[in-house]
Amino acid sequence: MRTTATQTLTVLMTAVLLSGAFTACKSKKKIAAEKQPSGETEINVLCSGPEYFTDNKVFRANALGESMDQATAKKKALANARAQMASDINTQLKGVIDNYVNSREVNNVEEVVERFEGLTREVVDQKLTGVRTICEKQVTVNATGNFKTYIAIELSAQDLLAAYNERLSKDDRLKVDYDYEKFKETFDKEMEKLGK
């Protein structure tokens, strides 16, 4: 009698577990099959998506430019992408500088941070001329006749670091407080956060 009760209990538990698994699979299929909300249309943005995100090796930016003139549309897209990249780099380097200066415990923190930030602007402006286009798509909008250019650009994080190091090494006032290896370590840690 005891064996029959154990077998019955085992069969019941197996049935409960299997029904739960089937229900879970069924609900996942239901979610995947759901339609888009009424009145909304999915838009496919060219030169965009995870493969165009900044990671721990490169800074990336993408943008759109629109104009009645094809060349102007491309110039606008490139200018917008560069502006976005400059903003992203400045934000990232601000975190690197703050962490680096704090870890170095420099006595004249405010002056050092100010000098670093000034050099950041110079380096970013200089390095943005060396960006590489990784995607460019051009389309004509039929309703208006305007050209649209989608563009994505990238800049090597290590190239940026090298240019930054070169510029910092030439600044006599910062040279006293500047340790390249410590700065690089801080920079790499901040870049790793982007890769996740």
N, C-alpha and C positions, 0 to 999 in steps of 0.2 A: 504494500500500500504506500509505503514511504517513497519507493522508487517511482511509482506512478505520479505522485504529487510533485516530485522533483522534476520529472519529465514534463508534466503539464506546465509547471511554473517556467521551465526553460523555454518551452514552445511559446508561451504567452509573452515572455520578455523579448524573445527574438522577433515576434510579430510586432510588438510595440516599437522596437528599434527600427525595423524595416519600414514600418509605416511612417515614422518620423523622417527617415532618409528620403523616402519617395516624396513626401510633402515638401521637404526642403528643396529637392531637385525641381519639383513642379513649380514652386514659387520663384525660383531663379529663372526658369524658362519664361514665366509670365512677365517678369520685370524686363527681360531682354526683348520680349516681343511687343512691349508697350509702344504706342505711337507717340509722335511728338505732340505737344500741347496744341490745341486748336489755335489757328492764327499765327503760328510761328513756323518759320522756315529755317532749316539748317543752312549755314553759309560755310563754304569751304574757302578759307583764307589761304591764298598761295604763299609759298615761302615762309610758312608758319608751322608750328607744332613742336613736339619734344626734340626733334633732331636739330632745331634751330634755337634751343635754349642755351644760355651760358652754363658752362660747367667748370670743373676745376682746372681745365687746360686752356680754354679759350673764352673770351667775352664775345657774345653774339647779340645782335639786335636785328629786328626786321621792321619794315615800314611800308607805307603805301604813299604814292604820289599821284596826283591826278591833274591833268591839264588838257587844254585843247591841242597843245603841241606835244608831240611824242618825246622830244628831247627834254622839254621842261618837266614832263611827268617823271622822267628818270632822274633828273637833277633833284626834284622835290623829294622823291623816295629816298635817294642817297643822303640828302641833307637831313631828313627826318630820322633815318636809321643812325647816322653819325651822332645826332643830338641825343638820341636815346642811349646809344652806347656810351657817350661821354658822361651822361647823367649816371648810368649804372656803374661805370668805373669810378667816378668821383665818390659815389656812395660806398662802394666796396673799399676803396683806399682810405676813406675816412675811418672806417672800422679798423683797418690795419694800422693806421697811424695812431689812433687812440689806444689800441691794445699794445702797440710797440712802445710808445712813449710811457704808458703806465707801467709796463714790465721793466723798462729801463730806469724808472724812477729818476728822471732828469730833473734837476733843480729848477730850471727855467722852462717848465712845462708849456706854459702858454705861448712863449716866444717860439719854442721848437715846433709846436703844433702849427702855429701860424706859418712858419717857414716851410714846413712839410707840405701844407695845403697849397701854398703859393706855387711850390715846385710841382705839385700834382697837376695843377691847371696847365702849367707850361708843358709838362711831359705828355699829358693827354692830348692837348692841341697838336703837339708835334707828331705823336704816334698815330693819330687818327688819319693822317695822310697815307699811312701804310696798311690800312684795313684791306681785307680780301673779300671780294664778293663771292658768296657761296650759293646764292640762288637769285635769279632774276627772271621774272615773268611779266610779259606785257600783254594787256588786253585792251580792246576798244569797247567802250560802253555804247551800245547801239542807240539807246534812247536819246542820249545827249551828244553823242559823237566824240566825247572826251576819251583821252587815253588814260589808262591806269597802269602804273608800274608797281609791281610788288618786288621788294628786294630784301635780301638778308645778307648781313656782313659779319665778319669775325676778325678778332685780333688775338694773337697768341698772348696768353698771360705771362709766359716766360720772357717774351720780347718786351712786353711792357715793364716787367720787373727789371730787366737788363737796362733799359733806357732810364728808368727811375734811379737805379743804382748809379749809373754813369753821371746823371745830373746831380744827385746828392753828394757824390764823391768830390765834385768840383766846388761845392759850397763850403768855404772855409769855416764859417760859423757852425754849420751842422756837422762837419767832419769830426769835430771833437766828440759829439754825442752819438755818432752814427756807427752802428755795428751791422755790417751787411748780413752776416750769418743769422743774427737774431731777427733782423728785419725780414729776411727771406723765410725764416721759420714761421714768423707771424703771418706773413703774406700767404704762405702755403696752407696754414691752418684755416685762414678765412676763405681761401679758394675751395678747400675741401668741403666746407659747409655748403657751397653752391652746388657741388657735385652730388649732393644727397637729395 
